[in-house]
Structure formats: C-alpha cells, structure tokens
C-alpha cells in the first residue's frame, strides 16, 4: 500500500504542477516574460535605450498585479493582453517614463498571448517528460526483475506460447521511448 500511496502522491504532484502551469497567475507571468524578453530584444537591436530593459523587466512579475482585476478588465476588450500591457506600462512609467514608451513596442496582443501560451506548453512538455522518464526507469526495473518470469503469451485475445514478463515490459518500454521522442520533437518545435 505504501508504494501505491507514493506513486499516487507523485501523480498528484504532476497534476498540481500542471494546474500551476495553466493557472491565471502563471499565464500572466508567461505573458510578462514575453514583455521582458521583448524589452531586452529592443535594447539589443538598438531601438530602446539600455536602461529600458531592466526597468521593464523589474515590473514583469505576476505577483505585482491583481489577477482578478486584470481578468475582469479583459472581458471588455476580449483579451488579457490589453489590460496587462496597459498596467505594465503604468507600472514602468512610475519608475522610468522613457522606458514605459518601449513597453510592448512593435508587438501585438496576439504576440503576447501566443508566446505566453507557448511558454506554458514548454513547461507542460517538461513536466510530461519528467513523468515519462520516471515511467521508463520503472519499466527498466521491471524488465530486470522479471526477465525470467514466465507468463502466458497472448495473440488475438487467445493464449499463445509462453513469454517472459520482462519481454512484455520491454515492449512497453519501447512504446514509451517512441512517445518520449515525440515529446522531445514537439518541445523542440514549441
């Protein structure tokens, strides 16, 4: 029973991590991460002054925002980026008026929304990859432990000649390995 409870708590941990990734706060943080990176890119491109990036980045922390108020304000324009950028600009202006002019410069609401979502997907794929790695390790252990454990083979829902449980587990591990490769390829694309 202890083993199940530990496996269950790991599962709860992954579910909790995924809930956090898609929380309102993390969604906003990912959009703010986009804005901070945009500010940095504008400085590197010579468009914004060097002081603009740190001034923008300092205000790109979700805990500085009242999430419920942003969500309510998003209902009118139909997207979260508009009130978020407005408030970010106001916060930056409080410390550096010139830097505030470079908040969201050259970007669209859709840029912030889409990039924020991609950052959430990247975090999700990282979480899933961790689970796949744990599953692969468990299957490797099962293969070693049961490489000589004989079980009935199955074909077309009928009993077939005997095989080892280790061999069956090796097939499962092979399938998980293919899924792992798909996850890695998807993350690379994201």
C-alpha positions in Angstrom: 0.0 0.0 0.0 2.9 2.4 0.7 4.1 2.0 -2.9 0.7 3.0 -4.3 0.5 6.0 -2.0 3.9 7.2 -3.1 3.1 6.7 -6.7 -0.2 8.4 -6.2 1.5 11.4 -4.5 3.9 11.7 -7.4 0.9 11.7 -9.7 -0.8 14.3 -7.5 2.5 16.3 -7.7 2.4 16.2 -11.5 -1.2 17.2 -11.6 -0.6 20.0 -9.2 2.3 21.2 -11.4 0.1 21.1 -14.5 -2.6 23.0 -12.6 0.0 25.6 -11.7 1.3 25.9 -15.3 -2.2 26.7 -16.5 -3.2 28.9 -13.6 -4.2 32.5 -14.2 -1.1 33.7 -12.4 1.3 31.6 -14.5 -0.5 32.6 -17.7 0.1 36.2 -16.8 3.7 35.5 -15.8 4.4 33.9 -19.2 2.9 37.0 -21.0 5.1 39.2 -18.8 8.1 37.0 -19.6 7.4 37.8 -23.3 7.3 41.5 -22.5 10.6 41.3 -20.6 12.2 39.5 -23.4 10.8 42.0 -25.9 12.3 44.8 -23.9 15.7 43.1 -23.9 15.5 42.5 -27.7 14.7 46.1 -28.3 17.8 47.2 -26.4 19.9 44.6 -28.3 18.6 45.9 -31.6 19.5 49.4 -30.6 15.8 50.6 -30.7 15.4 51.2 -26.9 18.0 52.7 -24.5 19.9 50.3 -22.3 18.0 51.4 -19.2 14.7 50.4 -20.7 15.1 46.6 -20.4 15.9 46.4 -16.7 13.1 49.0 -16.0 10.6 46.8 -17.9 11.8 43.5 -16.5 11.5 44.8 -12.9 7.8 45.2 -13.4 7.3 41.8 -15.2 6.5 39.8 -12.1 2.9 38.5 -11.8 2.8 39.0 -8.1 2.8 42.8 -8.7 -0.6 42.5 -10.3 -4.1 42.0 -9.0 -5.0 39.0 -11.1 -8.8 39.2 -10.5 -8.8 42.8 -11.6 -6.9 42.0 -14.8 -9.2 39.2 -15.6 -12.3 41.4 -15.1 -10.7 44.1 -17.3 -10.0 41.6 -20.0 -13.7 41.0 -20.5 -14.3 44.3 -22.3 -11.5 44.2 -25.0 -11.8 40.4 -25.2 -8.2 39.5 -24.4 -5.9 39.6 -21.4 -3.0 41.3 -23.2 -4.7 44.7 -23.5 -5.3 45.4 -19.8 -2.0 43.7 -18.8 0.1 45.8 -21.2 -1.7 49.0 -20.0 -1.0 48.2 -16.4 2.6 47.1 -17.1 3.1 50.4 -18.9 1.8 52.4 -16.0 4.0 50.5 -13.5 7.1 51.1 -15.6 6.2 54.8 -16.0 6.2 55.2 -12.3 10.0 54.5 -12.2 11.1 55.3 -15.8 8.8 57.3 -18.1 11.1 56.9 -21.1 11.3 53.1 -20.7 7.5 53.0 -20.5 7.4 54.1 -24.1 9.1 50.9 -25.1 6.7 48.5 -23.3 5.1 46.2 -25.9 6.8 48.3 -28.6 6.2 46.7 -32.1 4.2 43.8 -30.7 0.6 42.9 -30.9 -1.8 41.5 -28.3 -1.7 38.2 -30.1 2.1 38.1 -29.9 1.9 38.3 -26.1 -0.9 35.8 -25.9 0.5 33.3 -28.3 4.1 33.5 -26.9 2.7 33.2 -23.3 0.8 30.1 -24.3 3.9 28.6 -26.0 5.8 29.1 -22.8 3.1 27.3 -20.9 3.2 24.4 -23.4 7.0 24.3 -23.0 6.6 24.0 -19.2 3.9 21.3 -19.7 6.2 19.3 -22.0 9.0 19.5 -19.5 6.6 18.2 -16.8 5.4 15.3 -19.0 9.0 14.4 -20.0 9.8 14.0 -16.3 6.9 11.6 -15.9 8.0 9.7 -19.0 11.5 9.4 -17.6 10.1 8.0 -14.3 7.9 5.5 -16.1 10.9 4.4 -18.3 13.0 3.8 -15.2 10.2 1.8 -13.5 9.9 -0.3 -16.7 13.6 -0.9 -16.9 13.5 -2.1 -13.2 10.5 -4.4 -14.1 12.4 -5.8 -17.1 15.4 -6.7 -15.0 13.4 -8.1 -12.1 11.2 -10.3 -14.4 13.4 -11.2 -17.3 12.9 -14.9 -16.4 9.4 -14.7 -15.1 7.3 -16.9 -17.4 3.8 -15.7 -18.3 1.2 -16.8 -20.9 1.6 -15.2 -24.2 -1.4 -13.6 -25.9 -2.4 -13.3 -29.5 -5.8 -12.2 -30.9 -7.2 -12.5 -27.4 -6.2 -16.1 -27.1 -3.4 -17.8 -25.1 -0.2 -18.3 -27.0 3.2 -19.8 -26.2 4.8 -18.6 -23.0 6.9 -15.4 -22.9 8.6 -13.6 -20.0 7.1 -10.7 -18.2 10.4 -8.9 -18.9 10.0 -9.3 -22.6 6.4 -7.9 -22.4 7.7 -5.0 -20.3 10.5 -4.4 -22.9 7.7 -3.9 -25.5 6.1 -1.3 -23.2 9.4 0.4 -22.7 9.9 0.6 -26.4 6.5 2.2 -26.9 7.2 4.7 -24.1 10.5 5.5 -25.8 8.8 6.4 -29.0 6.4 8.7 -27.1 9.4 10.3 -25.4 10.9 11.0 -28.8 7.6 12.6 -29.9 7.6 14.8 -26.8 11.1 15.9 -27.4 10.4 16.7 -31.0 7.3 18.6 -30.0 9.2 20.6 -27.4 11.8 21.5 -30.0 9.1 22.8 -32.3 7.5 24.8 -29.4 
